[in-house]
Amino acid sequence: MTIHRILQNTPLGPEDIERLVDAYHQTLRALDLANRDDPMTRMIAKKIIEVRQTGIRDPAQISQLAIKELGL
């Protein structure tokens, strides 16, 4: 899974990682992306992490903002 590979070496705690993974899954469902090998999923994972760095903690808000910022 793309987001897990990216988050492997981050200093985030388990709760933050869980939120990011939840936001990632919500985003993939919203965009109807099932193929985790699709390059788009890596771009989404990176955007999810970038949005979280702004201080937003709610997975649904992270997902919505990521979709908006990616123009999807």
Buried (B, 14 or more C-beta within 10 A) or exposed (E): EBBEEBBEEEEEEEEBBEBBBBBBBBBBEBBEBEEEEEEBBBBBBBBBBEBBEEEBEEBEEBBBBBBEEBEB
